[in-house]
Amino acid sequence: MLLNNLDDYMKKYPNKRPDIIQQYGTAGFRNKADTLFHVTFRSGILATLRSRSTNGIIGVMITASHNPEEDNGLKIIEPDGSMLEQSWEKLATKIANIPDDNLEQCIADMVKELNINLKDTVAKVYLARDTRKSSPSLSIALMDGIKACHGEFQDFGLLTTPQLHYIVRCANSNGQYGEPSEKGYYEKLSHAFLRLTEHSKQQKLHLIVDCANGVGAQKMKLMAPYLIEKITFDLINIGDGTLNLGCGADFVKVNQRQPDSIELKSNQHYVSFDGDADRIVFYYRNDRDGKFHLLDGDKISALVAKFLQQLLNESGLNNIEMIVVQTAYANGNSTKYISDTLKLISDCVPTGVKHLHHRALQSEIGIYFEANGHGTILFSDNVQKQIAKCSNENAKKLLHFIDLVNQTVGDAISDMLIVEAILDNLNLTIDEWDSFYQDLPNKLLKVAVKDRNVITTTDAERKCVKPEGLQMAIDKVVAEFGPQARSFIRPSGTEDVVRIYAEAQTKEMADNLARKVGNLVYDFANGIGSKF
Ligand code: G16
């Protein structure tokens, strides 16, 4: 039998809201938690089939990351630790939306079409969850889906999303990438960090970490003792408030201010994670102007690129190809810094770590960060071998650096240690890092419309194709704000909104530009625009 006890499971997990289309979007399924039980059960089936078709262990993380507490979602992880293969995203969407009565037939067709061997393969799924109240019951639905499809599972309970990505990769590489456990993760990263910083002149480092009231808080408590000889932490928003509310990486990036609960002190580094700890942004109070300064994913990219360039040159490995991958949200001045000052190639791809990861894989070293603080660095096997062959001190540092990076996906804990280790090695203050370039003033807005899918884009989301006439209207407005102005729009893949980004010479101009473009989006998407 293809599926076990399906009738019983269908009674337990009927699709109560067939009116809602569940989409496997930018980073998996996302929606109000109470609409996701049938989706989660079905994703258990899908993950089991993916495991059989790849002959590897698949991961499923239950989280809605930066979204509000009442949302939840699923991120499916490939055996190499990357995000679900794109052709399977479509299958995931199909299975999630098929009427209850047709589910078994749909699965049978899929098995046939993809030629999935059900007899001689073992299916295994690793699952974990964030701290949302709905996550434990969704975990049960997921395990039921795996059982229904005759799969095996291992439930890791609470983990950050990047920890699960890491463990899945380790397990599928037979331990070559590291020990497939949470403890293995702490040991590998902390060892690399301590070795990388052991010769620095600076004393102990200290960091204030806003954990967004999410899973990062519990995991930082476990990580901190491993690092105590070099760095200590004050953890805030550790679960005493509401998840992602008035705190966290998304709040800080969008509002360009510190979390409500923080009063900025001089000479202090601050970071904010998001709800599942796969994003990070840095900030501090600049004593010259007494103001909040944000160092986002673009600044992290610039710092990493500069450091790696220097180490590669000093190791005699300057022929290695290195690229920086960004999205349309990257600040115009960060792109300029990468190409004009660092003389590196930068490329722009659509939003979503999966797109950046894919592009970064095509280079020997691929540095990728979204402006929102989501990113990592990828090193090809060939480069790792080349570095391992060099015996100089800088090459040894590079090897420790590679061990500090979670190459599967953006990881707030790993990225936090990467930045601190680089600043320590280069003997740079946060202010000096901030002065690499000055961000063009910018504004992020979101607009709720009847159907966000009426907006379609091209050119890595920098141009709007539909509704017709909207791009022309945006171009006209942008032209009013001078040569440095830029704006684009795109439908979100994680929330039911259209996002608007604008940058211009002054903050006031950027705010005004975003507002004007927001009004255009509202009008065109609701059929009030001139040519709609
Ligand atoms: C997810 C993705 C990110 C993306 C973000 C926002 O982040 O992993 O790559 O930038 O959503 O996406 P959108 O603008 O389409 O809503 P997270 O941290 O929520 O998983």
Residues whose N, C-alpha, C, O or C-beta is under 5 A from the ligand:
A	BS01	G16	T26 A27 A64 S65 H66 T351 G352 V353 E370 H374 P491 S492 G493 T494 E495
